[in-house]
Amino acid sequence: MAKKKNWYDYLWIVSTLYIILGFFNILFAWLGLLCFLIPLVMSLTGGKKGYCNRYCGRGQLLTLLGKKFSKNLPIPKWISSKWFRYGFLAFFLTMFFNMTFSTYLVFAGTNSLKEVVTLLWSFSLPWHFASSSAPVAHWVKQFAFGFYSLMLTSTLLGLVTMVLFRPRTWCVYCPMGTMTQLVCKAKYKE
Amino acid sequence: MKKIATLSRNACVSCGCCETACPKNAIEIYNGIYAKVDQDRCIGCGLCKKACPADIISIKEVDSIG
C-alpha cells in the first residue's frame, strides 16, 4: 500500500521552481539560503538530520528523475570515502566564502557588478537577461548571481551523478549533508 | 534462519534514504549519525539496500531469535 503523502513530499516542486526562476529574475537566488540555513539550524537545535530525508526538495527531485533516468549503478568507493566527502565540503565552503568576498568587493565599490553565472567554478555564462530591474544595491545582485552559480553547479553535479550512478548519489557528498552529520557527531559525541 | 539488513555505521552518510524506503519502519537515523536497524522489525526485504546511495547495506542471513 502506498504511503500517505504529506505536504513536504512535494518540496521537489519548490526546488524545480527555484532553478527555473533563476532564469527570469536572479534575485530569487537569495531564497536558496534557506537550503543552507534550515538544515544547519535543524541539526543544531535537535532536529538532527531530519531535513535530508524529509524536507530536501533536491533529494526528492533526484529520486523522481532517477526512476526514469538513473542507470542505478553502484557508486565508485572514493565518492563515499571520508577524504572526498570532507574535502568536497571544504572546497564548497571555500568557494562560498570566495563568493561572499566577491560580493563584499562590489559592496565596497572595488569591483563592478558582473552579471554572469559561473558553472563548475570555471565557465562564466552571460546571465544579464535575468538581471532584476528592481532598485536594489549592486552587491545584492552580485550575491544572487554568485549564489545561483553555486546552486546551479551543485544541481548539475547532482543530475550527472544521478544518471551515472544511484538516483541520490548527490546525498553521499552533499556538503550540507556532510556538515549536518558533523554537527550531529559533535553534538552527540560520536 | 532469517534475513536482515546490516550496514557499516562508519561508512553511513545518514541521508535517510533507507529510513524512507523501509516498509516496516525498522530503520532510524540514530542521532543523525548513522542508520540503525531494528533486527526484530527487519524482514530483510532489501528495499533499503536498493535505496542506499552509498551502497553500504547488505542483506545477511542470521539465526532467528525466539
Boltz contact constraints between the chains, C-beta under 6 A:
constraints:
  - contact:
      token1: [A, 48]
      token2: [B, 32]
      max_distance: 6.0
  - contact:
      token1: [A, 49]
      token2: [B, 14]
      max_distance: 6.0
  - contact:
      token1: [A, 49]
      token2: [B, 29]
      max_distance: 6.0
  - contact:
      token1: [A, 49]
      token2: [B, 32]
      max_distance: 6.0
  - contact:
      token1: [A, 52]
      token2: [B, 15]
      max_distance: 6.0
  - contact:
      token1: [A, 52]
      token2: [B, 16]
      max_distance: 6.0
  - contact:
      token1: [A, 53]
      token2: [B, 16]
      max_distance: 6.0
  - contact:
      token1: [A, 53]
      token2: [B, 19]
      max_distance: 6.0
  - contact:
      token1: [A, 53]
      token2: [B, 20]
      max_distance: 6.0
  - contact:
      token1: [A, 74]
      token2: [B, 55]
      max_distance: 6.0
  - contact:
      token1: [A, 80]
      token2: [B, 54]
      max_distance: 6.0
  - contact:
      token1: [A, 166]
      token2: [B, 53]
      max_distance: 6.0
  - contact:
      token1: [A, 168]
      token2: [B, 17]
      max_distance: 6.0
  - contact:
      token1: [A, 168]
      token2: [B, 53]
      max_distance: 6.0
  - contact:
      token1: [A, 169]
      token2: [B, 53]
      max_distance: 6.0
  - contact:
      token1: [A, 171]
      token2: [B, 15]
      max_distance: 6.0
  - contact:
      token1: [A, 171]
      token2: [B, 53]
      max_distance: 6.0
  - contact:
      token1: [A, 172]
      token2: [B, 13]
      max_distance: 6.0
  - contact:
      token1: [A, 172]
      token2: [B, 53]
      max_distance: 6.0
  - contact:
      token1: [A, 172]
      token2: [B, 54]
      max_distance: 6.0
  - contact:
      token1: [A, 177]
      token2: [B, 15]
      max_distance: 6.0
  - contact:
      token1: [A, 181]
      token2: [B, 14]
      max_distance: 6.0
  - contact:
      token1: [A, 184]
      token2: [B, 31]
      max_distance: 6.0
  - contact:
      token1: [A, 184]
      token2: [B, 32]
      max_distance: 6.0
  - contact:
      token1: [A, 184]
      token2: [B, 33]
      max_distance: 6.0
  - contact:
      token1: [A, 185]
      token2: [B, 33]
      max_distance: 6.0
  - contact:
      token1: [A, 188]
      token2: [B, 31]
      max_distance: 6.0
  - contact:
      token1: [A, 190]
      token2: [B, 33]
      max_distance: 6.0
